[in-house]
Each structure stands twice: as C-alpha cells, then as structure tokens.
C-alpha cells in the first residue's frame, strides 16, 4: 500500500514538474519579448532624461496617458489569445483564421478611437493644475507623434496573439528584440538631432516609437505569411466583411480584460498626475522608480500570458484537472521569481536609480520609492498571474471587478490620504502613493487567488460548458 501511495505521489510530482517545464518554455520568449518592449520605454526615459528633467517629465506624463488608452485597446485584443488557445486545444483549427480576421477589424476600429483620444490630449493636459507651459507643450507633442504608431501596434498585437494562442511565443520575442535595436538609433537621431534632423528632445521619443511599431508589424506579417505551422490555418481570403456576431463575442470577452488593464494602468497614470504638483524632482523620481518596477513586472506579466495559454489549452482538451495543475504551478513559479526580483530591487536600488539620472535629488527620491516597490512585487505577481489564470477559465468579468475594487476603491484613496493629507499620518509625498499601491495590489492578490479556488471547486462539466460557450 505504501509503495502504491509513493507511486501516486511520484506521478503527481512529475505532472507538476512537466507542467512547470511547459510553462517556462512558453514564458522565456514572452519574458524576452516583454523585456524588449519595456526596454524601449526605459531607453526613451533615459535618453530624454539626458536632455533635461523637463523632457523626462514630459515623456512621463505623455507615457501615462498613452499607456492608459493603448492598453485598453490591447486588452480588448487579448481575448483573441484566449479564443485561439482553446480552439487549438480542442483541435478546431479551421475556426482560427476567421477569429483572427475579425481581430483585425476590431483593431481597426480601436485604432480610430485611440488616435482620436490622443489627438485631443491637449484638453486633458491643459487642465492640469500649475503645469509649466513648456512641459505641457512637450507632452502634447510626444502624444501627437506616437499616435501615428497606433495602427501598427494594434495590428501587430493581432498577429502576435494568434501565434501565442498557438503556443508559438518565439516570433514575438525575436521581433520585439529587433524593435528595441531599431528604437535606440532612431531615438538618437530624433532626440539629439542627427543626420540633419532637428533636436526634438522628448517629442523625438514619440516619433521613434511610432516608427518602430510599423517596422515590427511588417516583420510579423512577413513571418506569419511564410511560417510552416500556419499553412493549414491561414485564410484563403485575407480581407472579408466584418462578422458582427464574432466581433460581439470578442468584445464581450475582451472588454472586461481591457477595463481591468485600464483601471490598473490609470491608477499609475493618475498618481503620476497627482505627484506633478510636488515638483519636477518628485515627478522624475517617481518615473524612475515606476520605470524600473515595470522591468520587474516583466516576469509575472509573461507568466500570466503563459498561464492563460496553458489553462485555456487544457480546458480545450477537456482536462479540468490538468488546468488546475497549470494554475497552481503558474502561481508557485511566479512567487519564486517575485522573491528574487524583490531581493534584487532592495539591494541595488541606489545603483539602479543612478543609471537613470545624474541628479542627486532625483536619485534619492527614486531609491526610496524603489524600496516600497520591492515590497509589493510578490502581491503584484500573484494578482497578475491570477488574472491570467482566470482569463484561461474565460472568467474575465471577475478580473475586472477585482482590479477595479483593489485599484480605485482601495489603492488610490489610501494612497491619496497618505501622500497628500494629514488625516492618517503627516503627508508622506510620493511614498504615500506607493504605500497605496501595496495596499491595493495585496488586496487584488488575495481576491484573485480566492476566485481561482472558487472555480476549482465547481463541477468539471460546468467549467467546460462555460468556457466552450464563450467561443461558439
């Protein structure tokens, strides 16, 4: 009997090890791809910061607004990954091409909307309290430049989501690295004024980034056109009429994801705007800490996408038990990586801050905020990976509700009270907002894990029926 129990335990152990290997195999290219995209933002911040603190602050404000709107559109398109991965698991490859074609129509509609919002960004920036006219001008210029890259970015995401839904994460990695390599010299030309181009400072970052998105789209389109694993999946006609029923399903599935991403990103964007009246040093220090914490966020974000793929694929196969294994392995691996990044951030925070700026005051503020950033990295990892798992279960509404509650009902109000008022403690300045991040993200992690446990207690037939209904 004991030998039988040991044998069963060994089999279960090997299942978890096998799942961890599959997860890491998917995650590594995602990490590199996400790192290249984040590094583009880091390069923009560093290179603009070498011009002036005003240019760095302009890029910070512009990026906050840009991310708020573009990631909303990005989140809507993430529904395509969930749909494709479950169709792939179920062996229904003949339906994938149609979903991708409708994804392009959705991306086109979103491009028009996002570009309209960015074009009119001056109405928001001009209403910021006590904003310096030069800073406002540079931030608006940055947004007006980067908005021309919106279609390239969103169409690229459609093709990338198709590949990742088919468990092919390497194309996004390779093309993302190419984008980073191309971004740096283009930044150099437009920021500092080379090859006959006038020096544009922070505005040049927007021009460079928009250009890189179109380069990445062309490279991904070329890859998809000739990739062997897509020969039986590519459509016979590339342009077809919109299928409003499919678009409705993609929107219903993607809208909660988009809203969740929007509320999470706008939390950081609103905080950046609230920090602005505290002075250029506070804004720059906050941006440095936020920019580096986004680097640490690469690992859990990539694991979140991989978790969606693995859980969705297992459910497509009809294996609820294996989906459960994939979920808990994802959370465990994420926790291990989060502990490592926390230790690194806390140990080297002053050295890291000095890489961004040679201004001593900025370095001091940034290093203090990075200490708080290290505290919330475990909670941040658990909540984002938990969201990825729930997307695999097609439970996107709960992700939205949890994110909204944790960010806007807990994180922002508590951060505001701690940072700018004396109601609880003497006003803490930027550090108070980061304490709010810790409160909000910890609450989100607890609620995400609780929701996962609730789903795994449901009957297997109900889970499979619900997830299949979402892609019919």
Phi, psi and omega per residue, in radians:
X1 nan -0.755 3.126
X2 -1.093 -0.669 3.116
X3 -1.129 -0.651 3.128
X4 -1.142 -0.766 3.130
X5 -1.082 -0.742 3.116
X6 -1.107 -0.665 3.136
X7 -1.133 -0.738 3.123
X8 -1.119 -0.762 3.130
X9 -1.098 -0.666 3.132
X10 -1.145 -0.711 3.117
X11 -1.109 -0.763 3.115
X12 -1.101 -0.715 3.132
X13 -1.070 -0.757 -3.134
X14 -1.187 -0.541 3.069
X15 -1.095 -0.754 3.141
X16 -1.179 -0.702 3.119
X17 -1.119 -0.755 3.128
X18 -1.101 -0.732 3.127
X19 -1.149 -0.684 3.106
X20 -1.087 -0.696 3.115
X21 -1.135 -0.745 3.112
X22 -1.102 -0.719 3.140
X23 -1.105 -0.798 -3.119
X24 -1.212 -0.599 3.084
X25 -1.087 -0.722 3.064
X26 -1.221 -0.661 -2.981
X27 -1.294 -0.629 -3.028
X28 -1.004 -0.874 3.073
X29 -1.091 -0.597 3.109
X30 -1.135 -0.693 3.104
X31 -1.069 -0.824 -3.114
X32 -1.141 -0.731 3.121
X33 -1.100 -0.801 3.139
X34 -1.165 -0.628 3.115
X35 -1.107 -0.693 3.134
X36 -1.140 -0.691 3.115
X37 -1.174 -0.761 3.119
X38 -1.163 -0.652 3.124
X39 -1.101 -0.502 3.046
X40 -1.076 -0.762 3.094
X41 -1.146 -0.669 3.094
X42 -1.109 -0.778 3.131
X43 -1.070 -0.729 3.094
X44 -1.032 -0.827 -3.097
X45 -1.126 -0.809 -3.108
X46 -1.137 -0.807 -3.077
X47 -1.222 -0.632 3.058
X48 -1.209 -0.637 3.135
X49 -1.126 -0.479 3.107
X50 -1.283 -0.280 3.064
X51 -1.414 -0.949 3.115
X52 -2.986 2.808 3.067
X53 -1.148 -0.517 3.104
X54 -1.139 -0.749 3.111
X55 -1.131 -0.692 3.095
X56 -1.098 -0.759 3.139
X57 -1.149 -0.634 3.109
X58 -1.119 -0.749 3.091
X59 -1.131 -0.649 3.125
X60 -1.105 -0.826 -3.135
X61 -1.170 -0.796 3.141
X62 -1.084 -0.722 3.139
X63 -1.139 -0.646 3.119
X64 -1.049 -0.779 3.134
X65 -1.230 -0.759 3.137
X66 -1.004 -0.864 -3.098
X67 -1.123 -0.622 -3.120
X68 -1.050 -0.728 -3.071
X69 -1.540 -0.681 -3.070
X70 -1.261 -0.601 3.140
X71 -1.311 -0.395 2.983
X72 -1.101 -0.821 3.096
X73 -1.136 -0.712 3.093
X74 -1.015 -0.754 -3.138
X75 -1.097 -0.682 3.079
X76 -1.045 -0.701 -3.107
X77 -1.295 -0.333 3.114
X78 -1.110 -0.344 3.061
X79 -1.002 -0.534 -3.112
X80 -1.107 -0.660 3.113
X81 -1.077 -0.806 3.141
X82 -1.072 -0.736 -3.118
X83 -1.182 -0.813 -3.087
X84 -1.144 -0.721 -3.082
X85 -1.167 -0.611 3.115
X86 -1.305 -0.661 3.052
X87 -1.077 -0.661 3.112
X88 -1.142 -0.775 3.119
X89 -1.106 -0.587 3.142
X90 -1.473 -0.079 -3.136
X91 1.317 0.324 -3.110
X92 -1.684 1.028 -3.043
X93 -1.157 -0.416 -3.091
X94 -1.179 -0.287 -3.124
X95 -1.635 -0.184 -3.009
X96 -1.188 -0.792 -3.076
X97 -0.997 -0.729 -3.127
X98 -1.105 -0.726 3.126
X99 -1.089 -0.700 -3.139
X100 -1.180 -0.725 3.117
X101 -1.057 -0.717 3.102
X102 -1.232 -0.479 3.034
X103 -1.077 -0.634 3.081
X104 -1.151 -0.701 3.092
X105 -1.101 -0.728 3.107
X106 -1.098 -0.709 3.125
X107 -1.127 -0.641 3.123
X108 -1.137 -0.798 3.118
X109 -1.066 -0.776 -3.140
X110 -1.135 -0.618 3.135
X111 -1.047 -0.789 3.133
X112 -1.065 -0.770 -3.112
X113 -1.153 -0.790 -3.104
X114 -1.151 -0.750 3.133
X115 -1.105 -0.627 3.084
X116 -1.111 -0.721 3.125
X117 -1.138 -0.801 -3.116
X118 -1.164 -0.620 -3.139
X119 -1.107 -0.561 -3.118
X120 -1.734 0.371 -3.087
X121 -1.135 -0.347 -3.123
X122 -1.096 -0.465 -3.141
X123 -1.175 -0.570 3.093
X124 -1.355 -0.854 -3.064
X125 -1.135 -0.662 -3.111
X126 -1.159 -0.309 -3.138
X127 -1.649 0.043 3.083
X128 -1.230 2.407 -3.067
X129 -1.238 2.254 3.027
X130 1.045 0.535 -3.123
X131 -1.371 2.412 3.098
X132 -1.203 2.320 -3.099
X133 -1.003 -0.679 3.132
X134 -1.159 -0.726 3.103
X135 -1.092 -0.757 3.114
X136 -1.083 -0.740 -3.138
X137 -1.080 -0.757 -3.129
X138 -1.191 -0.681 3.137
X139 -1.155 -0.732 3.099
X140 -1.131 -0.728 3.110
X141 -1.068 -0.698 3.091
X142 -1.048 -0.794 -3.110
X143 -1.211 -0.672 3.108
X144 -1.173 -0.459 3.100
X145 -1.402 -0.802 -3.031
X146 -1.286 -0.341 -3.078
X147 -1.125 -0.417 3.140
X148 -1.260 -0.203 3.083
X149 -1.607 -0.009 -3.072
X150 -1.043 -0.890 3.137
X151 -1.060 -0.701 3.114
X152 -1.058 -0.737 -3.136
X153 -1.127 -0.836 -3.050
X154 -1.259 -0.680 3.082
X155 -1.144 -0.637 3.059
X156 -1.071 -0.712 -3.124
X157 -1.139 -0.598 3.095
X158 -1.057 -0.847 -3.138
X159 -1.177 -0.663 3.111
X160 -1.140 -0.747 3.129
X161 -1.102 -0.613 3.080
X162 -1.087 -0.830 -3.127
X163 -1.123 -0.759 -3.114
X164 -1.203 -0.598 3.064
X165 -1.105 -0.447 3.075
X166 -1.631 0.274 3.123
X167 1.135 0.455 3.066
X168 -1.905 1.639 -3.075
X169 -1.718 -0.166 -3.106
X170 -1.166 -0.676 -3.137
X171 -0.995 -0.764 3.111
X172 -1.086 -0.632 3.121
X173 -1.117 -0.900 -3.069
X174 -1.099 -0.820 -3.086
X175 -1.229 -0.589 3.054
X176 -1.083 -0.720 3.100
X177 -1.140 -0.687 3.077
X178 -1.083 -0.721 3.114
X179 -1.044 -0.714 3.112
X180 -1.116 -0.773 -3.130
X181 -1.089 -0.687 3.141
X182 -1.273 -0.608 -3.055
X183 -1.106 -0.700 -3.039
X184 -1.108 -0.898 3.118
X185 -1.141 -0.611 3.103
X186 -1.161 -0.701 3.027
X187 -0.983 -0.810 -3.100
X188 -1.017 -0.718 -3.111
X189 -1.179 -0.851 -3.003
X190 -1.459 -0.510 3.141
X191 -1.325 -0.816 -3.023
X192 -1.716 -0.140 3.099
X193 1.364 1.407 3.139
X194 -2.219 2.859 3.099
X195 0.974 0.635 3.104
X196 1.452 -0.017 3.122
X197 -1.528 2.362 3.108
X198 -1.174 2.608 3.116
X199 -1.213 2.086 -3.053
X200 -1.901 -0.102 3.120
X201 1.072 -2.328 -3.097
X202 -1.083 -0.539 3.112
X203 -1.089 -0.589 3.115
X204 -1.073 -0.498 3.082
X205 -1.071 -0.718 -3.140
X206 -1.129 -0.737 3.121
X207 -1.101 -0.786 -3.112
X208 -1.109 -0.801 -3.097
X209 -1.126 -0.735 3.111
X210 -1.067 -0.708 3.132
X211 -1.120 -0.724 -3.098
X212 -1.140 -0.640 3.135
X213 -1.076 -0.667 3.102
X214 -1.218 -0.638 3.075
X215 -1.090 -0.767 -3.138
X216 -1.125 -0.681 3.101
X217 -1.079 -0.807 -3.128
X218 -1.086 -0.692 3.122
X219 -1.162 -0.756 3.140
X220 -1.164 -0.686 3.116
X221 -1.100 -0.704 3.096
X222 -1.130 -0.697 3.125
X223 -1.121 -0.844 -3.106
X224 -1.083 -0.634 -3.093
X225 -1.089 -0.589 -3.025
X226 -2.013 0.067 -3.132
X227 -1.191 2.306 -3.068
X228 -1.187 -0.616 -3.068
X229 -1.257 -0.154 3.137
X230 -1.813 0.092 -3.055
X231 -1.079 -0.624 3.134
X232 -1.602 0.082 -3.057
X233 -1.999 -0.534 -3.102
X234 -1.068 2.503 -3.112
X235 -1.266 2.702 3.050
X236 -1.263 -0.595 3.063
X237 -2.039 2.224 -3.087
X238 -1.358 -0.533 -3.111
X239 -2.010 2.069 3.076
X240 -2.283 2.913 3.139
X241 -1.211 2.673 3.080
X242 -1.059 2.400 3.031
X243 -1.814 1.767 -2.984
X244 -1.164 -0.483 3.092
X245 -1.163 -0.793 3.109
X246 -1.155 -0.727 3.111
X247 -1.072 -0.655 3.106
X248 -1.126 -0.768 3.124
X249 -1.100 -0.756 3.116
X250 -1.101 -0.695 -3.134
X251 -1.196 -0.728 3.129
X252 -1.095 -0.655 3.129
X253 -1.352 -0.657 -3.053
X254 -1.477 -0.461 -3.063
X255 -1.057 -0.779 3.073
X256 -1.075 -0.627 3.085
X257 -1.108 -0.793 -3.137
X258 -1.085 -0.753 3.139
X259 -1.134 -0.679 3.109
X260 -1.101 -0.808 3.119
X261 -1.126 -0.689 -3.134
X262 -1.081 -0.817 -3.089
X263 -1.220 -0.570 3.095
X264 -1.230 -0.798 -3.118
X265 -1.200 -0.727 -3.131
X266 -1.175 -0.393 3.007
X267 -1.013 -0.854 3.136
X268 -1.203 -0.615 3.138
X269 -1.165 -0.785 3.140
X270 -1.124 -0.682 3.098
X271 -1.084 -0.709 3.105
X272 -1.043 -0.686 3.124
X273 -1.231 -0.654 3.131
X274 -1.241 -0.494 3.109
X275 -1.283 -0.464 -3.015
X276 -0.922 -0.791 -3.139
X277 -1.093 -0.247 3.141
X278 -1.355 -0.127 3.049
X279 2.047 2.833 -3.095
X280 -1.068 -0.689 -3.122
X281 -1.114 -0.754 3.125
X282 -1.116 -0.732 3.124
X283 -1.108 -0.822 -3.114
X284 -1.124 -0.752 3.126
X285 -1.121 -0.726 3.087
X286 -1.071 -0.754 -3.122
X287 -1.143 -0.690 3.119
X288 -1.076 -0.847 -3.129
X289 -1.113 -0.722 -3.136
X290 -1.170 -0.676 -3.132
X291 -1.132 -0.737 3.137
X292 -1.251 -0.661 3.128
X293 -1.107 -0.484 3.064
X294 -1.180 -0.498 3.039
X295 -1.159 -0.777 3.110
X296 -1.131 -0.494 -3.120
X297 -1.247 -0.239 -3.107
X298 -1.016 -0.784 -3.081
X299 -1.079 -0.964 3.136
X300 -1.145 -0.587 3.122
X301 -1.116 -0.726 3.116
X302 -1.171 -0.720 3.081
X303 -1.115 -0.559 3.099
X304 -1.102 -0.786 3.109
X305 -1.116 -0.760 3.122
X306 -1.103 -0.649 3.109
X307 -1.121 -0.711 3.074
X308 -1.033 -0.774 -3.117
X309 -1.117 -0.821 -3.068
X310 -1.195 -0.793 -3.132
X311 -1.155 -0.779 3.137
X312 -1.104 -0.695 3.132
X313 -1.125 -0.764 3.137
X314 -1.118 -0.697 3.097
X315 -1.194 -0.617 3.060
X316 -1.081 -0.601 3.069
X317 -1.261 -0.309 -3.096
X318 1.598 0.282 -3.085
X319 -1.892 1.643 3.127
X320 -1.187 -0.650 -3.134
X321 -1.101 -0.759 3.126
X322 -1.206 -0.542 3.050
X323 -1.121 -0.649 3.089
X324 -1.120 -0.756 3.089
X325 -1.051 -0.787 -3.136
X326 -1.054 -0.676 -3.118
X327 -1.118 -0.869 -3.070
X328 -1.262 -0.566 3.056
X329 -1.116 -0.720 3.131
X330 -1.057 -0.775 -3.141
X331 -1.145 -0.721 -3.125
X332 -1.144 -0.816 3.137
X333 -1.091 -0.700 3.111
X334 -1.096 -0.677 3.134
X335 -1.136 -0.703 3.122
X336 -1.086 -0.839 -3.141
X337 -1.126 -0.664 -3.126
X338 -1.112 -0.683 3.097
X339 -1.096 -0.654 3.123
X340 -1.176 -0.795 -3.131
X341 -1.190 -0.564 3.080
X342 -1.093 -0.822 3.135
X343 -1.073 -0.731 -3.133
X344 -1.136 -0.783 -3.109
X345 -1.091 -0.797 -3.096
X346 -1.195 -0.583 -3.084
X347 -1.326 -0.709 -2.990
X348 -1.970 0.384 -3.012
X349 -1.078 -0.680 -3.128
X350 -1.203 -0.697 3.108
X351 -1.141 -0.679 3.140
X352 -1.131 -0.802 -3.119
X353 -1.061 -0.629 -3.124
X354 -1.202 -0.333 3.079
X355 -1.273 -0.457 -3.109
X356 -1.468 -0.625 -3.017
X357 -2.582 2.573 3.048
X358 -1.729 0.135 3.074
X359 -1.482 2.070 -3.044
X360 -1.053 -0.726 -3.116
X361 -1.125 -0.694 3.107
X362 -1.117 -0.739 -3.135
X363 -1.083 -0.723 -3.128
X364 -1.108 -0.838 -3.135
X365 -1.099 -0.793 -3.107
X366 -1.093 -0.729 -3.114
X367 -1.171 -0.603 3.081
X368 -1.156 -0.724 -3.141
X369 -1.228 -0.564 3.117
X370 -1.160 -0.487 3.052
X371 -1.089 -0.745 3.088
X372 -1.212 -0.603 3.097
X373 -1.071 -0.657 3.111
X374 -1.108 -0.568 -3.105
X375 -1.148 -0.698 -3.017
X376 -1.587 0.040 -3.044
X377 -1.159 -0.600 3.100
X378 -1.151 -0.828 3.110
X379 -1.084 -0.705 3.140
X380 -1.076 -0.739 3.125
X381 -1.108 -0.777 -3.107
X382 -1.144 -0.663 -3.091
X383 -1.309 -0.635 -3.113
X384 -1.315 -0.667 3.086
X385 -1.202 -0.678 3.056
X386 -1.023 -0.697 3.075
X387 -1.105 -0.678 3.090
X388 -1.111 -0.696 3.107
X389 -1.116 -0.781 3.134
X390 -1.147 -0.568 3.042
X391 -1.138 -0.603 3.056
X392 -1.096 -0.582 3.060
X393 -1.414 -0.001 -3.073
X394 1.125 0.405 3.121
X395 -1.720 1.230 -3.049
X396 -1.447 -0.430 -3.122
X397 -1.148 -0.683 3.141
X398 -1.174 -0.589 3.092
X399 -1.064 -0.755 3.113
X400 -1.097 -0.850 -3.082
X401 -1.116 -0.704 3.129
X402 -1.156 -0.765 -3.126
X403 -1.129 -0.767 3.127
X404 -1.064 -0.802 -3.106
X405 -1.122 -0.816 -3.064
X406 -1.230 -0.660 -3.079
X407 -1.403 -0.863 -2.947
X408 -1.730 -0.326 3.102
X409 -1.797 -0.314 3.129
X410 -2.092 -0.977 -3.013
X411 -1.134 -0.933 -3.082
X412 -1.202 -0.835 3.128
X413 -1.051 -0.765 3.139
X414 -1.156 -0.682 3.104
X415 -1.117 -0.718 3.121
X416 -1.083 -0.807 -3.130
X417 -1.074 -0.709 -3.110
X418 -1.302 -0.597 -3.010
X419 -1.476 -0.729 -2.921
X420 -2.074 -0.029 -3.134
X421 -2.229 2.947 3.099
X422 -1.906 0.300 -3.059
X423 -1.155 -0.738 -3.090
X424 -1.740 -0.882 3.098
X425 -2.473 2.900 3.021
X426 -0.975 2.433 -3.051
X427 -0.825 2.182 -3.041
X428 -1.615 -0.146 -3.080
X429 1.279 -2.639 -3.087
X430 -0.946 -0.593 -3.130
X431 -1.042 -0.521 3.119
X432 -1.129 -0.671 3.094
X433 -1.135 -0.638 3.139
X434 -1.251 -0.517 2.983
X435 -1.126 -0.639 3.060
X436 -1.100 -0.660 3.061
X437 -1.020 -0.773 -3.119
X438 -1.062 -0.786 -3.131
X439 -1.102 -0.834 -3.090
X440 -1.151 -0.791 -3.086
X441 -1.230 -0.601 3.080
X442 -1.129 -0.746 3.093
X443 -1.097 -0.710 3.135
X444 -1.094 -0.733 -3.136
X445 -1.074 -0.761 -3.129
X446 -1.115 -0.752 -3.111
X447 -1.225 -0.647 3.119
X448 -1.099 -0.837 -3.124
X449 -1.123 -0.671 3.083
X450 -1.069 -0.704 3.131
X451 -1.184 -0.658 3.093
X452 -1.082 -0.777 3.113
X453 -1.065 -0.664 3.118
X454 -1.102 -0.781 -3.140
X455 -1.098 -0.712 -3.083
X456 -1.274 -0.175 3.036
X457 -1.590 -0.095 3.131
X458 -1.357 2.715 3.061
X459 -1.050 2.482 -3.084
X460 -1.038 -0.706 -3.125
X461 -1.083 -0.656 3.134
X462 -1.158 -0.720 3.133
X463 -1.098 -0.814 -3.113
X464 -1.163 -0.699 3.134
X465 -1.117 -0.741 -3.109
X466 -1.187 -0.790 -3.101
X467 -1.185 -0.626 3.117
X468 -1.205 -0.620 -3.128
X469 -1.065 -0.541 -3.064
X470 -1.219 -0.283 -3.099
X471 -2.054 0.135 3.106
X472 -1.288 nan nan
